[in-house]
Amino acid sequence: MHQWFSVFYLRRSVIGAANRWETVLAWLVFLGYATVIFYLSSQSEPPRLPFPVFPGLDKIVHACEFGLFGLVVFWAVGCSFQTLSVRSKGIVSVVISVLYGVSDEIHQTFVPMRLGDPFDVLADAAGAVGVLIAFRIIHGSRCDGPFQVR
């Protein structure tokens, strides 16, 4: 069921088996994803959806965007700091994700026709925390999944 995570080497990075190339790949994915977020934030008019939008959809998009970002950060941190506990890797990942969310909103204040929104930062944080907590709940404290605890 969770086999697709092997593509991202999450299990190996979390339990301390990532090699140098996996670490480089993880950070390249991190930089690529951060660049996409920066690019989208630089647009004066964000892409429009082809269907009616309901109130709060932008917060859901932020939570999903930063949920995935938190997972990518977790992968990179897991590869680079293999001696940290899984919990510490999760905390570091959330802190990095939230700080990037704050910087993203500050960046938007300099883009014409855009505003920084503190509620977007809350949605970013909720997404990053929510995804990592969900994986911890799904995999439990003793499992063979990417959050394996030794």
TAGI-V316689 format. One record per run of one state. SS is the DSSP state (H for helix, E for strand, C for the rest). FROM is the first residue (numbers start at 1). LEN is the number of residues. If there is no record, write none. Layout:
BEGIN
{{SS,FROM,LEN} {SS,FROM,LEN}}
END
This chain:
BEGIN
{{C,1,2} {H,3,6} {C,9,1} {H,10,5} {C,15,5} {H,20,23} {C,43,14} {H,57,24} {C,81,5} {H,86,23} {C,109,9} {H,118,22} {C,140,11}}
END
